[in-house]
Amino acid sequence: MQILLLAFIATLTLTLTPAHAADLQKGVDAYQNGDYATTLKEWIPLAEQGNAAAQYFLGAMYVNGTGVPQDDTKAVKWYRLAAQQGLAHAQFNLGVMYDKGASVPQDNTEAIEWYRLAAEQGYAKAQDNLGSMYANGRGVPQDNTEAVKWFHFAAEQGYAHAQSNLGVMYDKGRGVSQDDTKAVKWYRLAAKQGDAKAQYNLGVMYATGRGVLRDDNKAAKWIHLSAEQGYTHAPYNLGVMYHKGRGVPQDDILAYMWSNIAAENGHRDAPDNKDIIAKQMTQSDITKALEMSDVCIASNYKNCGN
């Protein structure tokens, strides 16, 4: 939430009286210092007087349980008040609450309404979510062309998740002509921002030579980055690459480790891959690989035998 505070405060205070702007800033300063009692003291009166920024920030505090007991019902109350005043971030968050059914009945149609209001104001996250609703036919008739439109709007603002989604649309030819080169372009932009799915997909493009020259080293690099974020499909592919020595030094211990992680994550082909690799390993090596697998998972993929 601190990032949102810093991003909002300069523009939001322009619409306030000097006194209200000062009170809002006092709340921001207190929040950043962890003084939530003072934050609430400054923001609650503003919110009750109808200040949309304060209403939004209070909603975020209740969603996250920051300085107050976590309470989705109160979050919805404050988000709704801010959203009804046209604050795009609040409209988006209210849409999320309906999307997830958090303290309100799950309602795709209501979620769409709030996403659209925020998206039409140019809010990238709302544009991306609206695109996903069209892509999946949730709350609206399924429409890949409309999905691509909204993904494009968000992707062109640099929003990584939308760039990744747009890459998939070009990759699969959904709502646009199939185009590997454009898929790679959008995957790369998202991957460089750390989007795990885009990193995996970019790695696959390098591994198969689609939209780029085939390059096993680059494929391994991107799939590795994705696996280290816990992306479901990446560990299986890494296991295969280590076993075959594609883009990485051949190493059956690491191959078995990643394959075991993939199996624990539910990848249907991983158990068979483990069996294939195990035939070329000693029992000691298998035990070591399993121990490394446990360490990798326990470290949230930060200590994975690198």
DOMIMI-127273 format. One record per residue (C-alpha): residue number from 1; residue in three letters; z, x, y. Coordinates in pm, 1 decimal. Layout:
// DOMIMI-127273
[rec NUM, "ALA", [Z, X, Y]]
...
//
This chain:
// DOMIMI-127273
[rec 1, "MET", [0.0, 0.0, 0.0]]
[rec 2, "GLN", [55.8, 292.6, 239.6]]
[rec 3, "ILE", [-317.8, 361.1, 245.9]]
[rec 4, "LEU", [-381.0, 0.2, 344.4]]
[rec 5, "LEU", [-120.0, 23.8, 616.0]]
[rec 6, "LEU", [-281.1, 329.9, 765.3]]
[rec 7, "ALA", [-627.1, 176.1, 743.1]]
[rec 8, "PHE", [-523.2, -153.6, 899.2]]
[rec 9, "ILE", [-280.0, -68.6, 1168.8]]
[rec 10, "ALA", [-520.2, 71.4, 1426.6]]
[rec 11, "THR", [-743.9, -236.5, 1422.3]]
[rec 12, "LEU", [-485.0, -505.8, 1364.8]]
[rec 13, "THR", [-269.7, -407.8, 1658.8]]
[rec 14, "LEU", [-563.3, -462.0, 1890.6]]
[rec 15, "THR", [-527.0, -838.5, 1840.6]]
[rec 16, "LEU", [-152.0, -846.8, 1910.6]]
[rec 17, "THR", [55.1, -860.8, 2220.4]]
[rec 18, "PRO", [208.4, -521.3, 2306.9]]
[rec 19, "ALA", [551.0, -641.2, 2192.6]]
[rec 20, "HIS", [423.2, -771.2, 1859.1]]
[rec 21, "ALA", [214.3, -458.8, 1805.8]]
[rec 22, "ALA", [525.2, -247.9, 1860.4]]
[rec 23, "ASP", [724.9, -457.8, 1612.7]]
[rec 24, "LEU", [448.5, -429.7, 1352.9]]
[rec 25, "GLN", [435.8, -53.3, 1402.2]]
[rec 26, "LYS", [813.3, -27.9, 1365.5]]
[rec 27, "GLY", [778.2, -201.5, 1030.7]]
[rec 28, "VAL", [500.3, 36.9, 927.7]]
[rec 29, "ASP", [708.2, 341.3, 1025.5]]
[rec 30, "ALA", [1008.2, 207.5, 836.4]]
[rec 31, "TYR", [796.0, 129.8, 530.4]]
[rec 32, "GLN", [655.0, 479.8, 520.5]]
[rec 33, "ASN", [1008.6, 618.9, 541.7]]
[rec 34, "GLY", [1127.0, 397.0, 256.7]]
[rec 35, "ASP", [1348.9, 191.9, 489.2]]
[rec 36, "TYR", [1249.7, -146.9, 353.2]]
[rec 37, "ALA", [1539.8, -334.4, 510.9]]
[rec 38, "THR", [1409.9, -242.2, 856.2]]
[rec 39, "THR", [1055.0, -319.8, 745.3]]
[rec 40, "LEU", [1156.4, -671.9, 649.0]]
[rec 41, "LYS", [1359.3, -711.5, 968.0]]
[rec 42, "GLU", [1048.3, -635.6, 1173.8]]
[rec 43, "TRP", [785.3, -812.4, 967.2]]
[rec 44, "ILE", [952.0, -1139.4, 860.9]]
[rec 45, "PRO", [986.3, -1274.7, 1218.2]]
[rec 46, "LEU", [627.4, -1176.4, 1292.1]]
[rec 47, "ALA", [504.8, -1342.3, 973.8]]
[rec 48, "GLU", [700.6, -1659.1, 1049.1]]
[rec 49, "GLN", [540.3, -1665.9, 1395.5]]
[rec 50, "GLY", [198.6, -1662.0, 1228.2]]
[rec 51, "ASN", [102.0, -1294.5, 1245.4]]
[rec 52, "ALA", [-160.8, -1250.6, 972.1]]
[rec 53, "ALA", [-106.9, -876.2, 930.4]]
[rec 54, "ALA", [266.2, -917.8, 873.2]]
[rec 55, "GLN", [201.5, -1207.1, 635.9]]
[rec 56, "TYR", [-39.2, -994.3, 436.9]]
[rec 57, "PHE", [194.5, -696.7, 417.0]]
[rec 58, "LEU", [483.9, -917.6, 305.5]]
[rec 59, "GLY", [261.4, -1058.5, 32.2]]
[rec 60, "ALA", [185.5, -705.7, -85.8]]
[rec 61, "MET", [555.4, -617.0, -90.4]]
[rec 62, "TYR", [633.9, -918.0, -309.1]]
[rec 63, "VAL", [343.8, -845.2, -546.5]]
[rec 64, "ASN", [458.4, -486.7, -594.7]]
[rec 65, "GLY", [832.7, -552.8, -579.8]]
[rec 66, "THR", [866.5, -299.5, -299.8]]
[rec 67, "GLY", [1193.3, -348.9, -113.4]]
[rec 68, "VAL", [1219.8, -701.6, -251.4]]
[rec 69, "PRO", [1241.0, -851.5, -601.9]]
[rec 70, "GLN", [890.3, -884.0, -746.4]]
[rec 71, "ASP", [783.2, -1243.2, -684.1]]
[rec 72, "ASP", [422.7, -1358.9, -724.2]]
[rec 73, "THR", [504.8, -1704.6, -588.9]]
[rec 74, "LYS", [621.1, -1562.8, -256.7]]
[rec 75, "ALA", [326.7, -1323.2, -256.4]]
[rec 76, "VAL", [85.3, -1614.8, -290.3]]
[rec 77, "LYS", [263.5, -1799.1, -8.7]]
[rec 78, "TRP", [218.2, -1509.8, 235.1]]
[rec 79, "TYR", [-131.3, -1417.8, 118.8]]
[rec 80, "ARG", [-241.2, -1779.5, 163.8]]
[rec 81, "LEU", [-108.6, -1798.6, 518.5]]
[rec 82, "ALA", [-290.1, -1477.9, 611.1]]
[rec 83, "ALA", [-604.4, -1577.2, 421.9]]
[rec 84, "GLN", [-622.7, -1910.8, 602.8]]
[rec 85, "GLN", [-636.3, -1713.6, 926.9]]
[rec 86, "GLY", [-940.7, -1525.2, 799.9]]
[rec 87, "LEU", [-786.0, -1190.7, 702.7]]
[rec 88, "ALA", [-1031.5, -1054.9, 445.1]]
[rec 89, "HIS", [-781.9, -840.4, 255.7]]
[rec 90, "ALA", [-553.5, -1138.8, 210.0]]
[rec 91, "GLN", [-844.0, -1359.6, 103.4]]
[rec 92, "PHE", [-936.2, -1102.3, -159.6]]
[rec 93, "ASN", [-579.7, -1068.3, -288.5]]
[rec 94, "LEU", [-539.2, -1444.4, -303.2]]
[rec 95, "GLY", [-861.1, -1455.9, -504.4]]
[rec 96, "VAL", [-713.0, -1201.2, -744.4]]
[rec 97, "MET", [-402.7, -1417.2, -789.0]]
[rec 98, "TYR", [-618.1, -1715.6, -889.3]]
[rec 99, "ASP", [-839.7, -1491.0, -1102.0]]
[rec 100, "LYS", [-537.8, -1368.4, -1300.1]]
[rec 101, "GLY", [-334.8, -1687.1, -1283.7]]
[rec 102, "ALA", [-44.2, -1507.8, -1117.3]]
[rec 103, "SER", [209.2, -1780.7, -1017.5]]
[rec 104, "VAL", [-82.5, -2020.7, -968.1]]
[rec 105, "PRO", [-294.0, -2191.0, -1236.3]]
[rec 106, "GLN", [-579.1, -1962.2, -1341.1]]
[rec 107, "ASP", [-882.1, -2097.7, -1158.0]]
[rec 108, "ASN", [-1215.1, -1916.6, -1146.8]]
[rec 109, "THR", [-1358.2, -2159.6, -893.1]]
[rec 110, "GLU", [-1069.9, -2103.7, -652.2]]
[rec 111, "ALA", [-1093.7, -1727.7, -708.1]]
[rec 112, "ILE", [-1465.4, -1739.7, -625.7]]
[rec 113, "GLU", [-1395.9, -1929.2, -303.3]]
[rec 114, "TRP", [-1157.9, -1663.6, -173.4]]
[rec 115, "TYR", [-1365.3, -1371.5, -299.1]]
[rec 116, "ARG", [-1668.8, -1514.0, -122.4]]
[rec 117, "LEU", [-1487.9, -1557.2, 210.0]]
[rec 118, "ALA", [-1374.5, -1194.5, 197.9]]
[rec 119, "ALA", [-1710.5, -1070.2, 67.3]]
[rec 120, "GLU", [-1896.9, -1239.8, 350.9]]
[rec 121, "GLN", [-1681.2, -1040.4, 591.7]]
[rec 122, "GLY", [-1801.1, -722.0, 422.2]]
[rec 123, "TYR", [-1491.0, -645.0, 214.8]]
[rec 124, "ALA", [-1624.8, -421.2, -64.2]]
[rec 125, "LYS", [-1366.9, -503.1, -332.2]]
[rec 126, "ALA", [-1435.6, -873.3, -288.0]]
[rec 127, "GLN", [-1810.4, -813.8, -302.8]]
[rec 128, "ASP", [-1767.1, -622.4, -628.6]]
[rec 129, "ASN", [-1544.8, -890.1, -782.2]]
[rec 130, "LEU", [-1784.0, -1162.4, -671.1]]
[rec 131, "GLY", [-2067.4, -968.8, -833.8]]
[rec 132, "SER", [-1868.0, -948.5, -1156.5]]
[rec 133, "MET", [-1805.8, -1323.4, -1150.3]]
[rec 134, "TYR", [-2181.0, -1383.2, -1125.8]]
[rec 135, "ALA", [-2256.8, -1122.0, -1392.0]]
[rec 136, "ASN", [-2016.1, -1287.4, -1635.6]]
[rec 137, "GLY", [-2071.8, -1649.2, -1533.8]]
[rec 138, "ARG", [-1708.5, -1705.7, -1441.9]]
[rec 139, "GLY", [-1661.0, -1989.7, -1192.5]]
[rec 140, "VAL", [-2033.5, -1988.7, -1116.8]]
[rec 141, "PRO", [-2351.6, -2013.2, -1325.8]]
[rec 142, "GLN", [-2434.6, -1671.3, -1470.6]]
[rec 143, "ASP", [-2680.8, -1502.7, -1234.6]]
[rec 144, "ASN", [-2761.8, -1132.4, -1267.1]]
[rec 145, "THR", [-2976.1, -1130.9, -953.1]]
[rec 146, "GLU", [-2687.1, -1259.9, -745.0]]
[rec 147, "ALA", [-2454.5, -1013.6, -918.3]]
[rec 148, "VAL", [-2680.4, -722.2, -825.8]]
[rec 149, "LYS", [-2691.5, -840.7, -465.0]]
[rec 150, "TRP", [-2315.7, -826.9, -429.3]]
[rec 151, "PHE", [-2280.7, -503.5, -626.3]]
[rec 152, "HIS", [-2536.4, -347.4, -390.7]]
[rec 153, "PHE", [-2344.6, -454.1, -80.8]]
[rec 154, "ALA", [-2023.9, -296.0, -211.9]]
[rec 155, "ALA", [-2194.2, 10.6, -361.1]]
[rec 156, "GLU", [-2364.0, 91.9, -32.8]]
[rec 157, "GLN", [-2018.6, 102.2, 127.9]]
[rec 158, "GLY", [-1921.5, 371.4, -122.2]]
[rec 159, "TYR", [-1700.7, 157.9, -346.2]]
[rec 160, "ALA", [-1700.7, 344.6, -678.1]]
[rec 161, "HIS", [-1638.9, 48.5, -910.3]]
[rec 162, "ALA", [-1936.5, -136.0, -763.5]]
[rec 163, "GLN", [-2152.7, 176.2, -788.6]]
[rec 164, "SER", [-2062.6, 197.5, -1156.5]]
[rec 165, "ASN", [-2140.7, -171.7, -1207.9]]
[rec 166, "LEU", [-2471.4, -134.7, -1027.2]]
[rec 167, "GLY", [-2555.6, 160.9, -1249.2]]
[rec 168, "VAL", [-2503.4, -60.6, -1554.0]]
[rec 169, "MET", [-2736.4, -325.7, -1412.1]]
[rec 170, "TYR", [-3016.1, -68.4, -1365.9]]
[rec 171, "ASP", [-2933.1, 89.3, -1702.8]]
[rec 172, "LYS", [-2965.5, -242.6, -1886.3]]
[rec 173, "GLY", [-3229.4, -402.8, -1662.5]]
[rec 174, "ARG", [-3007.9, -694.0, -1565.3]]
[rec 175, "GLY", [-3110.2, -865.7, -1242.8]]
[rec 176, "VAL", [-3334.6, -569.0, -1160.8]]
[rec 177, "SER", [-3616.4, -380.6, -1331.4]]
[rec 178, "GLN", [-3473.4, -133.5, -1582.8]]
[rec 179, "ASP", [-3463.2, 207.6, -1414.1]]
[rec 180, "ASP", [-3286.9, 508.8, -1567.3]]
[rec 181, "THR", [-3325.8, 717.1, -1252.6]]
[rec 182, "LYS", [-3149.4, 459.0, -1035.9]]
[rec 183, "ALA", [-2885.2, 407.7, -1305.0]]
[rec 184, "VAL", [-2811.4, 781.1, -1297.2]]
[rec 185, "LYS", [-2799.2, 777.9, -916.5]]
[rec 186, "TRP", [-2530.3, 509.9, -906.0]]
[rec 187, "TYR", [-2339.1, 646.3, -1204.6]]
[rec 188, "ARG", [-2326.6, 987.9, -1039.3]]
[rec 189, "LEU", [-2197.9, 852.5, -708.2]]
[rec 190, "ALA", [-1920.4, 663.8, -886.6]]
[rec 191, "ALA", [-1845.5, 947.3, -1129.6]]
[rec 192, "LYS", [-1794.3, 1193.0, -845.8]]
[rec 193, "GLN", [-1529.6, 958.6, -708.9]]
[rec 194, "GLY", [-1350.6, 960.7, -1043.6]]
[rec 195, "ASP", [-1465.7, 631.8, -1196.0]]
[rec 196, "ALA", [-1404.0, 684.2, -1569.6]]
[rec 197, "LYS", [-1665.2, 437.4, -1694.3]]
[rec 198, "ALA", [-1930.6, 591.3, -1470.1]]
[rec 199, "GLN", [-1833.5, 941.2, -1586.2]]
[rec 200, "TYR", [-1878.5, 832.2, -1946.4]]
[rec 201, "ASN", [-2210.0, 660.2, -1879.1]]
[rec 202, "LEU", [-2340.5, 958.9, -1683.8]]
[rec 203, "GLY", [-2243.5, 1181.1, -1975.6]]
[rec 204, "VAL", [-2436.7, 956.2, -2212.5]]
[rec 205, "MET", [-2742.5, 977.5, -1987.4]]
[rec 206, "TYR", [-2727.0, 1358.2, -2003.5]]
[rec 207, "ALA", [-2669.1, 1351.0, -2379.0]]
[rec 208, "THR", [-2976.1, 1132.4, -2436.1]]
[rec 209, "GLY", [-3197.1, 1267.8, -2157.4]]
[rec 210, "ARG", [-3238.3, 931.1, -1988.0]]
[rec 211, "GLY", [-3306.7, 954.4, -1613.2]]
[rec 212, "VAL", [-3222.0, 1326.1, -1623.3]]
[rec 213, "LEU", [-3317.1, 1628.7, -1829.8]]
[rec 214, "ARG", [-3110.1, 1638.8, -2145.1]]
[rec 215, "ASP", [-2814.7, 1872.2, -2092.4]]
[rec 216, "ASP", [-2536.2, 1882.6, -2351.2]]
[rec 217, "ASN", [-2311.8, 2092.0, -2126.9]]
[rec 218, "LYS", [-2322.2, 1835.5, -1846.8]]
[rec 219, "ALA", [-2285.1, 1554.6, -2098.7]]
[rec 220, "ALA", [-1967.9, 1714.4, -2235.6]]
[rec 221, "LYS", [-1834.7, 1777.9, -1884.9]]
[rec 222, "TRP", [-1861.8, 1414.3, -1776.9]]
[rec 223, "ILE", [-1746.2, 1264.4, -2105.5]]
[rec 224, "HIS", [-1448.3, 1502.2, -2101.8]]
[rec 225, "LEU", [-1350.9, 1386.8, -1752.1]]
[rec 226, "SER", [-1375.9, 1026.7, -1867.7]]
[rec 227, "ALA", [-1170.2, 1090.2, -2181.0]]
[rec 228, "GLU", [-897.7, 1255.6, -1975.3]]
[rec 229, "GLN", [-860.7, 925.3, -1790.0]]
[rec 230, "GLY", [-824.2, 738.6, -2117.4]]
[rec 231, "TYR", [-1159.9, 559.5, -2107.5]]
[rec 232, "THR", [-1189.9, 388.7, -2446.1]]
[rec 233, "HIS", [-1532.3, 510.1, -2562.5]]
[rec 234, "ALA", [-1511.0, 870.2, -2444.4]]
[rec 235, "PRO", [-1272.6, 1019.7, -2706.3]]
[rec 236, "TYR", [-1502.1, 919.9, -2993.1]]
[rec 237, "ASN", [-1802.9, 1087.9, -2833.2]]
[rec 238, "LEU", [-1599.7, 1398.5, -2759.1]]
[rec 239, "GLY", [-1494.0, 1413.8, -3121.6]]
[rec 240, "VAL", [-1856.8, 1410.6, -3228.2]]
[rec 241, "MET", [-1951.0, 1675.8, -2971.0]]
[rec 242, "TYR", [-1672.9, 1913.9, -3076.0]]
[rec 243, "HIS", [-1758.9, 1866.4, -3442.8]]
[rec 244, "LYS", [-2125.6, 1943.6, -3383.7]]
[rec 245, "GLY", [-2071.9, 2201.3, -3108.8]]
[rec 246, "ARG", [-2286.0, 2007.3, -2861.7]]
[rec 247, "GLY", [-2210.0, 2118.9, -2505.9]]
[rec 248, "VAL", [-1874.3, 2261.9, -2617.5]]
[rec 249, "PRO", [-1770.9, 2535.3, -2862.1]]
[rec 250, "GLN", [-1758.0, 2398.8, -3216.6]]
[rec 251, "ASP", [-1393.9, 2316.8, -3289.5]]
[rec 252, "ASP", [-1290.0, 2082.1, -3568.7]]
[rec 253, "ILE", [-926.7, 2072.9, -3458.9]]
[rec 254, "LEU", [-1026.9, 1932.6, -3120.0]]
[rec 255, "ALA", [-1288.9, 1716.0, -3289.6]]
[rec 256, "TYR", [-1022.6, 1565.1, -3514.7]]
[rec 257, "MET", [-778.5, 1527.9, -3226.3]]
[rec 258, "TRP", [-1024.5, 1329.3, -3014.8]]
[rec 259, "SER", [-1141.4, 1126.6, -3315.3]]
[rec 260, "ASN", [-781.4, 1037.1, -3397.1]]
[rec 261, "ILE", [-724.5, 928.3, -3037.4]]
[rec 262, "ALA", [-1039.4, 715.5, -3058.8]]
[rec 263, "ALA", [-912.5, 559.5, -3382.2]]
[rec 264, "GLU", [-576.5, 478.2, -3225.6]]
[rec 265, "ASN", [-763.5, 318.6, -2936.2]]
[rec 266, "GLY", [-944.5, 94.3, -3182.3]]
[rec 267, "HIS", [-1290.0, 255.3, -3200.7]]
[rec 268, "ARG", [-1438.7, 114.9, -3520.4]]
[rec 269, "ASP", [-1637.1, 428.0, -3616.5]]
[rec 270, "ALA", [-1359.4, 678.8, -3547.0]]
[rec 271, "PRO", [-1183.1, 656.5, -3887.4]]
[rec 272, "ASP", [-1507.4, 743.6, -4067.4]]
[rec 273, "ASN", [-1565.4, 1032.0, -3827.9]]
[rec 274, "LYS", [-1213.7, 1160.4, -3897.3]]
[rec 275, "ASP", [-1287.0, 1158.3, -4270.0]]
[rec 276, "ILE", [-1607.7, 1354.6, -4221.5]]
[rec 277, "ILE", [-1436.6, 1617.4, -4007.3]]
[rec 278, "ALA", [-1132.3, 1640.4, -4236.2]]
[rec 279, "LYS", [-1349.8, 1757.4, -4526.2]]
[rec 280, "GLN", [-1402.8, 2083.6, -4336.9]]
[rec 281, "MET", [-1038.2, 2134.3, -4237.2]]
[rec 282, "THR", [-721.2, 2260.7, -4398.4]]
[rec 283, "GLN", [-419.0, 2033.8, -4417.6]]
[rec 284, "SER", [-246.1, 2265.4, -4168.9]]
[rec 285, "ASP", [-529.4, 2219.3, -3920.6]]
[rec 286, "ILE", [-519.2, 1841.7, -3965.2]]
[rec 287, "THR", [-144.9, 1840.2, -3899.0]]
[rec 288, "LYS", [-197.4, 2049.5, -3586.8]]
[rec 289, "ALA", [-471.3, 1816.1, -3463.3]]
[rec 290, "LEU", [-248.3, 1512.3, -3514.9]]
[rec 291, "GLU", [33.9, 1678.0, -3324.4]]
[rec 292, "MET", [-207.4, 1761.7, -3040.0]]
[rec 293, "SER", [-323.9, 1400.8, -3043.5]]
[rec 294, "ASP", [33.6, 1276.9, -2997.9]]
[rec 295, "VAL", [91.2, 1520.7, -2710.4]]
[rec 296, "CYS", [-234.8, 1418.4, -2543.8]]
[rec 297, "ILE", [-151.2, 1047.4, -2554.7]]
[rec 298, "ALA", [210.6, 1102.2, -2449.4]]
[rec 299, "SER", [94.7, 1307.5, -2150.6]]
[rec 300, "ASN", [-143.0, 1029.3, -2043.4]]
[rec 301, "TYR", [-437.0, 1254.7, -2135.1]]
[rec 302, "LYS", [-323.7, 1540.7, -1913.1]]
[rec 303, "ASN", [-236.9, 1784.7, -2195.9]]
[rec 304, "CYS", [-514.2, 1756.1, -2451.2]]
[rec 305, "GLY", [-555.9, 2103.2, -2593.8]]
[rec 306, "ASN", [-748.6, 2237.4, -2297.3]]
//
